[in-house]
Amino acid sequence: MCVGLWSVSAITTRPRTTTVQCPPVVVPAEALIDPSDCSTVPQPVGVTCTLRCVQTVDHVVMMTCLASRQWTAVPNVLQCHNDTIMTTGMESA
């Protein structure tokens, strides 16, 4: 038999908050992305990134991060003015 004083201190817990984010966008060498951190760090829901060809601004792909942790349904190719097809490298998470 154990004899002694036992006390239960209040345990404080904070709800775990996880920010929903989309993975960084893989950008082909012939393209630019704005803002540039769209290709380097995960982006929170609601952020819109713009992918465009270096040689021309005619063809632009805009993508927004969704709560599903995926970028909006956009073409997975970017058609450049010089008829070069570049994949965005976007993959589902």
N, C-alpha and C positions, 0 to 999 in steps of 0.2 A: 504494500500500500504506500502510495506516495503522499507525503504530507507537505504542504507549502501553499504559497499564494500564487494563484494563476491570474493573469489579466490578459484580456484580449484588447489589443489596441485597434482603433478604427483603421481599417485599410482603405486608403483613398485610391481610387482608380479613375483614370480619365478615359473617356471613350476613345478608342483608336480611330483616328481620322486618316483615311487614305485618300490622297488626292488622285483622282482619276486622270491619267495622262496617256497620250499617244506616243508611240516610239518615234525617235528622230527619223526624219525623211532622208533616204539615201539619194544624193543628188549626183547625176552624171557630171563628168568633167566639163562638158560643153554647156552646162546650165548654171543658173544662179538661183538662189532662194532668198526670199525676204520675209521676215527677218532672218538673218544668218544663223541664229541659234536654233532655228527649226531643224537644222541638220546635225546639231551637236548635242542637244539635250532633249529629254522628253518634254512634251508640251501639254499644258492643262486643257481641259475641255473648253471649247469656245475660241481657241486661238486659230487664226487663219494664216496660212503660209502661202506665199505666191512663188511658183516655180516658172522660170522663163528661160528661153534660149539666150546665149551670150551674144550671138550675131544679130538678133532681131528682137523687138518687143512685140511683134505681131501675135505670137502664140504664147498664151499664158494659161497656166493651170493653177486655180486657186483651190486649196483644200482646207477644211476645218476639222479640228479634233472633236470627235463625238464621245458621248458618255460610254459608248461600247468599246472604247480604247482603240478605235480605228479612225482613220481619216475618211472624210466624206467620199462617197462614190464618185470618183473622178476617173477620166481615162488613165490607164496605166502607161500611156505613152504620151510624149510631148512632141508634136510635129514642128520641127524647126523650118524656117524659111528656106533653107538650102536643101530641103527634102531629106534631111537626116532624121531618122527616128531614134529617139533616146528613151529608154525606160526610166521610170522614176525610182524603181527599186523599192517601192512601197510594199510591205508585207503585212499581212494581218497578224495581230498579236493574239 
